[in-house]
Amino acid sequence: FYRLSRVEPWDLMTDLKSHLKTLYAQSFRITLASSILPQLFLQTSGKSMKKRGSNGTIPPSPQNEGGDLVVLGL
């Protein structure tokens, strides 16, 4: 039985490693988002509630010049 195209084992391994890295990265992001982000949100919500002015807005600061809620990306 003769094959017209040959697939070398290292070609498959390179592709497999790439796919595994992609899957691991997705799994890590999902785990981070589901476990860490709610805690960060609660921490920042509590801090921003303490800093609110009498009208319910966040007062301006050097990091937050407009007085708007600032959401930082990870």
SEFIZA-3560 file (N, C-alpha, C; in Angstrom, 3 decimals):
REM SEFIZA-3560
<numar><xx>0.860</xx><yy>-1.186</yy><zz>0.000</zz><atom>N</atom></numar>
<numar><xx>0.000</xx><yy>0.000</yy><zz>0.000</zz><atom>CA</atom></numar>
<numar><xx>0.899</xx><yy>1.240</yy><zz>0.000</zz><atom>C</atom></numar>
<numar><xx>0.752</xx><yy>2.051</yy><zz>-1.009</zz><atom>N</atom></numar>
<numar><xx>1.614</xx><yy>3.224</yy><zz>-1.179</zz><atom>CA</atom></numar>
<numar><xx>0.803</xx><yy>4.492</yy><zz>-0.950</zz><atom>C</atom></numar>
<numar><xx>1.341</xx><yy>5.402</yy><zz>-0.179</zz><atom>N</atom></numar>
<numar><xx>0.668</xx><yy>6.685</yy><zz>0.073</zz><atom>CA</atom></numar>
<numar><xx>1.296</xx><yy>7.759</yy><zz>-0.793</zz><atom>C</atom></numar>
<numar><xx>0.442</xx><yy>8.606</yy><zz>-1.339</zz><atom>N</atom></numar>
<numar><xx>0.947</xx><yy>9.698</yy><zz>-2.161</zz><atom>CA</atom></numar>
<numar><xx>1.538</xx><yy>10.811</yy><zz>-1.300</zz><atom>C</atom></numar>
<numar><xx>0.940</xx><yy>11.064</yy><zz>-0.170</zz><atom>N</atom></numar>
<numar><xx>1.494</xx><yy>12.094</yy><zz>0.718</zz><atom>CA</atom></numar>
<numar><xx>1.857</xx><yy>11.449</yy><zz>2.039</zz><atom>C</atom></numar>
<numar><xx>2.996</xx><yy>11.814</yy><zz>2.536</zz><atom>N</atom></numar>
<numar><xx>3.447</xx><yy>11.257</yy><zz>3.809</zz><atom>CA</atom></numar>
<numar><xx>3.321</xx><yy>12.317</yy><zz>4.892</zz><atom>C</atom></numar>
<numar><xx>2.891</xx><yy>11.895</yy><zz>6.021</zz><atom>N</atom></numar>
<numar><xx>2.813</xx><yy>12.784</yy><zz>7.181</zz><atom>CA</atom></numar>
<numar><xx>3.882</xx><yy>12.332</yy><zz>8.160</zz><atom>C</atom></numar>
<numar><xx>4.752</xx><yy>13.230</yy><zz>8.461</zz><atom>N</atom></numar>
<numar><xx>5.829</xx><yy>12.907</yy><zz>9.392</zz><atom>CA</atom></numar>
<numar><xx>5.335</xx><yy>13.096</yy><zz>10.828</zz><atom>C</atom></numar>
<numar><xx>5.802</xx><yy>12.272</yy><zz>11.769</zz><atom>N</atom></numar>
<numar><xx>5.337</xx><yy>12.379</yy><zz>13.166</zz><atom>CA</atom></numar>
<numar><xx>5.571</xx><yy>13.755</yy><zz>13.773</zz><atom>C</atom></numar>
<numar><xx>6.690</xx><yy>14.401</yy><zz>13.465</zz><atom>N</atom></numar>
<numar><xx>6.960</xx><yy>15.699</yy><zz>14.086</zz><atom>CA</atom></numar>
<numar><xx>6.004</xx><yy>16.771</yy><zz>13.594</zz><atom>C</atom></numar>
<numar><xx>5.448</xx><yy>16.624</yy><zz>12.387</zz><atom>N</atom></numar>
<numar><xx>4.434</xx><yy>17.564</yy><zz>11.919</zz><atom>CA</atom></numar>
<numar><xx>3.191</xx><yy>17.490</yy><zz>12.806</zz><atom>C</atom></numar>
<numar><xx>2.793</xx><yy>16.272</yy><zz>13.127</zz><atom>N</atom></numar>
<numar><xx>1.624</xx><yy>16.089</yy><zz>13.994</zz><atom>CA</atom></numar>
<numar><xx>1.894</xx><yy>16.617</yy><zz>15.398</zz><atom>C</atom></numar>
<numar><xx>3.087</xx><yy>16.390</yy><zz>15.916</zz><atom>N</atom></numar>
<numar><xx>3.407</xx><yy>16.829</yy><zz>17.272</zz><atom>CA</atom></numar>
<numar><xx>3.432</xx><yy>18.350</yy><zz>17.377</zz><atom>C</atom></numar>
<numar><xx>3.958</xx><yy>19.016</yy><zz>16.368</zz><atom>N</atom></numar>
<numar><xx>3.984</xx><yy>20.478</yy><zz>16.388</zz><atom>CA</atom></numar>
<numar><xx>2.571</xx><yy>21.025</yy><zz>16.404</zz><atom>C</atom></numar>
<numar><xx>1.726</xx><yy>20.469</yy><zz>15.557</zz><atom>N</atom></numar>
<numar><xx>0.335</xx><yy>20.907</yy><zz>15.500</zz><atom>CA</atom></numar>
<numar><xx>-0.383</xx><yy>20.597</yy><zz>16.814</zz><atom>C</atom></numar>
<numar><xx>-0.126</xx><yy>19.431</yy><zz>17.379</zz><atom>N</atom></numar>
<numar><xx>-0.750</xx><yy>19.037</yy><zz>18.644</zz><atom>CA</atom></numar>
<numar><xx>-0.327</xx><yy>19.980</yy><zz>19.773</zz><atom>C</atom></numar>
<numar><xx>0.955</xx><yy>20.313</yy><zz>19.835</zz><atom>N</atom></numar>
<numar><xx>1.432</xx><yy>21.233</yy><zz>20.875</zz><atom>CA</atom></numar>
<numar><xx>0.758</xx><yy>22.595</yy><zz>20.749</zz><atom>C</atom></numar>
<numar><xx>0.611</xx><yy>23.052</yy><zz>19.524</zz><atom>N</atom></numar>
<numar><xx>-0.035</xx><yy>24.348</yy><zz>19.299</zz><atom>CA</atom></numar>
<numar><xx>-1.486</xx><yy>24.321</yy><zz>19.769</zz><atom>C</atom></numar>
<numar><xx>-2.204</xx><yy>23.251</yy><zz>19.431</zz><atom>N</atom></numar>
<numar><xx>-3.603</xx><yy>23.133</yy><zz>19.852</zz><atom>CA</atom></numar>
<numar><xx>-3.723</xx><yy>23.018</yy><zz>21.369</zz><atom>C</atom></numar>
<numar><xx>-2.831</xx><yy>22.262</yy><zz>21.987</zz><atom>N</atom></numar>
<numar><xx>-2.879</xx><yy>22.123</yy><zz>23.446</zz><atom>CA</atom></numar>
<numar><xx>-2.604</xx><yy>23.455</yy><zz>24.142</zz><atom>C</atom></numar>
<numar><xx>-1.665</xx><yy>24.234</yy><zz>23.624</zz><atom>N</atom></numar>
<numar><xx>-1.390</xx><yy>25.551</yy><zz>24.208</zz><atom>CA</atom></numar>
<numar><xx>-2.610</xx><yy>26.452</yy><zz>24.097</zz><atom>C</atom></numar>
<numar><xx>-3.290</xx><yy>26.394</yy><zz>22.953</zz><atom>N</atom></numar>
<numar><xx>-4.489</xx><yy>27.211</yy><zz>22.756</zz><atom>CA</atom></numar>
<numar><xx>-5.584</xx><yy>26.800</yy><zz>23.726</zz><atom>C</atom></numar>
<numar><xx>-5.804</xx><yy>25.497</yy><zz>23.870</zz><atom>N</atom></numar>
<numar><xx>-6.841</xx><yy>25.013</yy><zz>24.791</zz><atom>CA</atom></numar>
<numar><xx>-6.503</xx><yy>25.379</yy><zz>26.235</zz><atom>C</atom></numar>
<numar><xx>-5.237</xx><yy>25.251</yy><zz>26.619</zz><atom>N</atom></numar>
<numar><xx>-4.830</xx><yy>25.585</yy><zz>27.976</zz><atom>CA</atom></numar>
<numar><xx>-5.039</xx><yy>27.075</yy><zz>28.251</zz><atom>C</atom></numar>
<numar><xx>-4.701</xx><yy>27.909</yy><zz>27.285</zz><atom>N</atom></numar>
<numar><xx>-4.883</xx><yy>29.353</yy><zz>27.461</zz><atom>CA</atom></numar>
<numar><xx>-6.357</xx><yy>29.697</yy><zz>27.628</zz><atom>C</atom></numar>
<numar><xx>-7.230</xx><yy>29.062</yy><zz>26.846</zz><atom>N</atom></numar>
<numar><xx>-8.664</xx><yy>29.313</yy><zz>26.975</zz><atom>CA</atom></numar>
<numar><xx>-9.162</xx><yy>28.855</yy><zz>28.334</zz><atom>C</atom></numar>
<numar><xx>-8.712</xx><yy>27.698</yy><zz>28.777</zz><atom>N</atom></numar>
<numar><xx>-9.117</xx><yy>27.177</yy><zz>30.079</zz><atom>CA</atom></numar>
<numar><xx>-8.658</xx><yy>28.106</yy><zz>31.197</zz><atom>C</atom></numar>
<numar><xx>-7.442</xx><yy>28.621</yy><zz>31.090</zz><atom>N</atom></numar>
<numar><xx>-6.919</xx><yy>29.528</yy><zz>32.104</zz><atom>CA</atom></numar>
<numar><xx>-7.739</xx><yy>30.809</yy><zz>32.161</zz><atom>C</atom></numar>
<numar><xx>-8.093</xx><yy>31.365</yy><zz>30.998</zz><atom>N</atom></numar>
<numar><xx>-8.892</xx><yy>32.595</yy><zz>30.971</zz><atom>CA</atom></numar>
<numar><xx>-10.266</xx><yy>32.358</yy><zz>31.577</zz><atom>C</atom></numar>
<numar><xx>-10.887</xx><yy>31.224</yy><zz>31.267</zz><atom>N</atom></numar>
<numar><xx>-12.213</xx><yy>30.922</yy><zz>31.810</zz><atom>CA</atom></numar>
<numar><xx>-12.125</xx><yy>30.780</yy><zz>33.324</zz><atom>C</atom></numar>
<numar><xx>-11.106</xx><yy>30.080</yy><zz>33.812</zz><atom>N</atom></numar>
<numar><xx>-10.927</xx><yy>29.904</yy><zz>35.255</zz><atom>CA</atom></numar>
<numar><xx>-10.695</xx><yy>31.249</yy><zz>35.931</zz><atom>C</atom></numar>
<numar><xx>-9.852</xx><yy>32.067</yy><zz>35.339</zz><atom>N</atom></numar>
<numar><xx>-9.574</xx><yy>33.383</yy><zz>35.908</zz><atom>CA</atom></numar>
<numar><xx>-10.834</xx><yy>34.232</yy><zz>35.944</zz><atom>C</atom></numar>
<numar><xx>-11.572</xx><yy>34.227</yy><zz>34.853</zz><atom>N</atom></numar>
<numar><xx>-12.775</xx><yy>35.056</yy><zz>34.778</zz><atom>CA</atom></numar>
<numar><xx>-13.822</xx><yy>34.613</yy><zz>35.788</zz><atom>C</atom></numar>
<numar><xx>-13.978</xx><yy>33.311</yy><zz>35.977</zz><atom>N</atom></numar>
<numar><xx>-15.041</xx><yy>32.838</yy><zz>36.863</zz><atom>CA</atom></numar>
<numar><xx>-14.666</xx><yy>32.907</yy><zz>38.344</zz><atom>C</atom></numar>
<numar><xx>-13.380</xx><yy>32.891</yy><zz>38.670</zz><atom>N</atom></numar>
<numar><xx>-13.011</xx><yy>32.883</yy><zz>40.084</zz><atom>CA</atom></numar>
<numar><xx>-12.463</xx><yy>34.217</yy><zz>40.584</zz><atom>C</atom></numar>
<numar><xx>-11.709</xx><yy>34.915</yy><zz>39.784</zz><atom>N</atom></numar>
<numar><xx>-11.041</xx><yy>36.130</yy><zz>40.239</zz><atom>CA</atom></numar>
<numar><xx>-11.847</xx><yy>37.393</yy><zz>39.964</zz><atom>C</atom></numar>
<numar><xx>-12.430</xx><yy>37.487</yy><zz>38.791</zz><atom>N</atom></numar>
<numar><xx>-13.110</xx><yy>38.729</yy><zz>38.422</zz><atom>CA</atom></numar>
<numar><xx>-14.256</xx><yy>39.112</yy><zz>39.359</zz><atom>C</atom></numar>
<numar><xx>-15.102</xx><yy>38.174</yy><zz>39.806</zz><atom>N</atom></numar>
<numar><xx>-16.147</xx><yy>38.591</yy><zz>40.757</zz><atom>CA</atom></numar>
<numar><xx>-15.569</xx><yy>39.167</yy><zz>42.052</zz><atom>C</atom></numar>
<numar><xx>-14.467</xx><yy>38.589</yy><zz>42.528</zz><atom>N</atom></numar>
<numar><xx>-13.835</xx><yy>39.112</yy><zz>43.740</zz><atom>CA</atom></numar>
<numar><xx>-13.279</xx><yy>40.511</yy><zz>43.503</zz><atom>C</atom></numar>
<numar><xx>-12.640</xx><yy>40.713</yy><zz>42.358</zz><atom>N</atom></numar>
<numar><xx>-12.118</xx><yy>42.045</yy><zz>42.038</zz><atom>CA</atom></numar>
<numar><xx>-13.241</xx><yy>43.057</yy><zz>41.925</zz><atom>C</atom></numar>
<numar><xx>-14.340</xx><yy>42.650</yy><zz>41.319</zz><atom>N</atom></numar>
<numar><xx>-15.476</xx><yy>43.555</yy><zz>41.177</zz><atom>CA</atom></numar>
<numar><xx>-16.026</xx><yy>43.956</yy><zz>42.539</zz><atom>C</atom></numar>
<numar><xx>-16.160</xx><yy>42.977</yy><zz>43.439</zz><atom>N</atom></numar>
<numar><xx>-16.671</xx><yy>43.287</yy><zz>44.778</zz><atom>CA</atom></numar>
<numar><xx>-15.724</xx><yy>44.222</yy><zz>45.527</zz><atom>C</atom></numar>
<numar><xx>-14.422</xx><yy>43.985</yy><zz>45.390</zz><atom>N</atom></numar>
<numar><xx>-13.455</xx><yy>44.852</yy><zz>46.066</zz><atom>CA</atom></numar>
<numar><xx>-13.524</xx><yy>46.275</yy><zz>45.526</zz><atom>C</atom></numar>
<numar><xx>-13.573</xx><yy>46.415</yy><zz>44.205</zz><atom>N</atom></numar>
<numar><xx>-13.612</xx><yy>47.758</yy><zz>43.632</zz><atom>CA</atom></numar>
<numar><xx>-14.959</xx><yy>48.414</yy><zz>43.871</zz><atom>C</atom></numar>
<numar><xx>-16.030</xx><yy>47.627</yy><zz>43.927</zz><atom>N</atom></numar>
<numar><xx>-17.351</xx><yy>48.194</yy><zz>44.206</zz><atom>CA</atom></numar>
<numar><xx>-17.396</xx><yy>48.745</yy><zz>45.623</zz><atom>C</atom></numar>
<numar><xx>-16.845</xx><yy>47.997</yy><zz>46.564</zz><atom>N</atom></numar>
<numar><xx>-16.830</xx><yy>48.453</yy><zz>47.946</zz><atom>CA</atom></numar>
<numar><xx>-16.027</xx><yy>49.722</yy><zz>48.114</zz><atom>C</atom></numar>
<numar><xx>-14.896</xx><yy>49.797</yy><zz>47.436</zz><atom>N</atom></numar>
<numar><xx>-14.065</xx><yy>51.001</yy><zz>47.525</zz><atom>CA</atom></numar>
<numar><xx>-14.757</xx><yy>52.185</yy><zz>46.880</zz><atom>C</atom></numar>
<numar><xx>-15.393</xx><yy>51.947</yy><zz>45.732</zz><atom>N</atom></numar>
<numar><xx>-16.032</xx><yy>53.069</yy><zz>45.041</zz><atom>CA</atom></numar>
<numar><xx>-17.271</xx><yy>53.537</yy><zz>45.798</zz><atom>C</atom></numar>
<numar><xx>-17.948</xx><yy>52.640</yy><zz>46.527</zz><atom>N</atom></numar>
<numar><xx>-19.114</xx><yy>53.047</yy><zz>47.312</zz><atom>CA</atom></numar>
<numar><xx>-18.676</xx><yy>53.978</yy><zz>48.440</zz><atom>C</atom></numar>
<numar><xx>-17.512</xx><yy>53.707</yy><zz>49.034</zz><atom>N</atom></numar>
<numar><xx>-17.018</xx><yy>54.552</yy><zz>50.116</zz><atom>CA</atom></numar>
<numar><xx>-16.618</xx><yy>55.927</yy><zz>49.602</zz><atom>C</atom></numar>
<numar><xx>-16.158</xx><yy>55.980</yy><zz>48.359</zz><atom>N</atom></numar>
<numar><xx>-15.656</xx><yy>57.234</yy><zz>47.808</zz><atom>CA</atom></numar>
<numar><xx>-16.745</xx><yy>58.078</yy><zz>47.158</zz><atom>C</atom></numar>
<numar><xx>-17.959</xx><yy>57.595</yy><zz>47.087</zz><atom>N</atom></numar>
<numar><xx>-19.015</xx><yy>58.333</yy><zz>46.398</zz><atom>CA</atom></numar>
<numar><xx>-19.350</xx><yy>59.622</yy><zz>47.137</zz><atom>C</atom></numar>
<numar><xx>-19.663</xx><yy>60.629</yy><zz>46.356</zz><atom>N</atom></numar>
<numar><xx>-20.061</xx><yy>61.908</yy><zz>46.929</zz><atom>CA</atom></numar>
<numar><xx>-21.523</xx><yy>61.878</yy><zz>47.342</zz><atom>C</atom></numar>
<numar><xx>-22.040</xx><yy>63.001</yy><zz>47.791</zz><atom>N</atom></numar>
<numar><xx>-23.419</xx><yy>63.065</yy><zz>48.271</zz><atom>CA</atom></numar>
<numar><xx>-24.430</xx><yy>62.839</yy><zz>47.149</zz><atom>C</atom></numar>
<numar><xx>-24.058</xx><yy>63.139</yy><zz>45.897</zz><atom>N</atom></numar>
<numar><xx>-25.001</xx><yy>62.934</yy><zz>44.798</zz><atom>CA</atom></numar>
<numar><xx>-24.868</xx><yy>61.551</yy><zz>44.163</zz><atom>C</atom></numar>
<numar><xx>-24.058</xx><yy>60.664</yy><zz>44.745</zz><atom>N</atom></numar>
<numar><xx>-23.930</xx><yy>59.297</yy><zz>44.254</zz><atom>CA</atom></numar>
<numar><xx>-22.862</xx><yy>59.100</yy><zz>43.198</zz><atom>C</atom></numar>
<numar><xx>-22.161</xx><yy>60.154</yy><zz>42.826</zz><atom>N</atom></numar>
<numar><xx>-21.107</xx><yy>60.010</yy><zz>41.821</zz><atom>CA</atom></numar>
<numar><xx>-19.759</xx><yy>59.873</yy><zz>42.501</zz><atom>C</atom></numar>
<numar><xx>-18.806</xx><yy>59.383</yy><zz>41.765</zz><atom>N</atom></numar>
<numar><xx>-17.454</xx><yy>59.255</yy><zz>42.288</zz><atom>CA</atom></numar>
<numar><xx>-16.742</xx><yy>60.576</yy><zz>42.066</zz><atom>C</atom></numar>
<numar><xx>-16.219</xx><yy>61.181</yy><zz>43.121</zz><atom>N</atom></numar>
<numar><xx>-15.540</xx><yy>62.470</yy><zz>42.955</zz><atom>CA</atom></numar>
<numar><xx>-14.297</xx><yy>62.327</yy><zz>42.076</zz><atom>C</atom></numar>
<numar><xx>-13.942</xx><yy>63.372</yy><zz>41.340</zz><atom>N</atom></numar>
<numar><xx>-12.748</xx><yy>63.315</yy><zz>40.492</zz><atom>CA</atom></numar>
<numar><xx>-11.479</xx><yy>63.131</yy><zz>41.312</zz><atom>C</atom></numar>
<numar><xx>-10.514</xx><yy>62.446</yy><zz>40.722</zz><atom>N</atom></numar>
<numar><xx>-9.203</xx><yy>62.266</yy><zz>41.332</zz><atom>CA</atom></numar>
<numar><xx>-8.176</xx><yy>62.322</yy><zz>40.209</zz><atom>C</atom></numar>
<numar><xx>-6.887</xx><yy>62.365</yy><zz>40.530</zz><atom>N</atom></numar>
<numar><xx>-5.886</xx><yy>62.399</yy><zz>39.456</zz><atom>CA</atom></numar>
<numar><xx>-6.000</xx><yy>61.209</yy><zz>38.501</zz><atom>C</atom></numar>
<numar><xx>-6.361</xx><yy>60.029</yy><zz>39.010</zz><atom>N</atom></numar>
<numar><xx>-6.512</xx><yy>58.862</yy><zz>38.155</zz><atom>CA</atom></numar>
<numar><xx>-7.864</xx><yy>58.844</yy><zz>37.465</zz><atom>C</atom></numar>
<numar><xx>-8.822</xx><yy>59.563</yy><zz>38.007</zz><atom>N</atom></numar>
<numar><xx>-10.201</xx><yy>59.518</yy><zz>37.526</zz><atom>CA</atom></numar>
<numar><xx>-10.696</xx><yy>60.951</yy><zz>37.399</zz><atom>C</atom></numar>
<numar><xx>-10.193</xx><yy>61.674</yy><zz>36.433</zz><atom>N</atom></numar>
<numar><xx>-10.434</xx><yy>63.108</yy><zz>36.339</zz><atom>CA</atom></numar>
<numar><xx>-11.891</xx><yy>63.471</yy><zz>36.107</zz><atom>C</atom></numar>
<numar><xx>-12.631</xx><yy>62.638</yy><zz>35.397</zz><atom>N</atom></numar>
<numar><xx>-14.014</xx><yy>62.980</yy><zz>35.086</zz><atom>CA</atom></numar>
<numar><xx>-15.008</xx><yy>62.570</yy><zz>36.145</zz><atom>C</atom></numar>
<numar><xx>-14.587</xx><yy>61.813</yy><zz>37.141</zz><atom>N</atom></numar>
<numar><xx>-15.510</xx><yy>61.347</yy><zz>38.157</zz><atom>CA</atom></numar>
<numar><xx>-16.314</xx><yy>60.138</yy><zz>37.717</zz><atom>C</atom></numar>
<numar><xx>-15.909</xx><yy>59.497</yy><zz>36.613</zz><atom>N</atom></numar>
<numar><xx>-16.623</xx><yy>58.322</yy><zz>36.119</zz><atom>CA</atom></numar>
<numar><xx>-16.005</xx><yy>57.058</yy><zz>36.691</zz><atom>C</atom></numar>
<numar><xx>-16.770</xx><yy>55.979</yy><zz>36.643</zz><atom>N</atom></numar>
<numar><xx>-16.269</xx><yy>54.686</yy><zz>37.082</zz><atom>CA</atom></numar>
<numar><xx>-15.221</xx><yy>54.211</yy><zz>36.091</zz><atom>C</atom></numar>
<numar><xx>-14.075</xx><yy>53.815</yy><zz>36.587</zz><atom>N</atom></numar>
<numar><xx>-12.981</xx><yy>53.350</yy><zz>35.736</zz><atom>CA</atom></numar>
<numar><xx>-12.863</xx><yy>51.850</yy><zz>35.894</zz><atom>C</atom></numar>
<numar><xx>-12.899</xx><yy>51.120</yy><zz>34.780</zz><atom>N</atom></numar>
<numar><xx>-12.749</xx><yy>49.666</yy><zz>34.788</zz><atom>CA</atom></numar>
<numar><xx>-11.410</xx><yy>49.345</yy><zz>34.157</zz><atom>C</atom></numar>
<numar><xx>-10.571</xx><yy>48.635</yy><zz>34.906</zz><atom>N</atom></numar>
<numar><xx>-9.246</xx><yy>48.287</yy><zz>34.410</zz><atom>CA</atom></numar>
<numar><xx>-9.268</xx><yy>46.898</yy><zz>33.816</zz><atom>C</atom></numar>
<numar><xx>-8.629</xx><yy>46.718</yy><zz>32.675</zz><atom>N</atom></numar>
<numar><xx>-8.508</xx><yy>45.400</yy><zz>32.048</zz><atom>CA</atom></numar>
<numar><xx>-7.357</xx><yy>44.630</yy><zz>32.656</zz><atom>C</atom></numar>
<numar><xx>-7.456</xx><yy>43.326</yy><zz>32.603</zz><atom>N</atom></numar>
<numar><xx>-6.380</xx><yy>42.488</yy><zz>33.140</zz><atom>CA</atom></numar>
<numar><xx>-5.401</xx><yy>42.149</yy><zz>32.066</zz><atom>C</atom></numar>
//
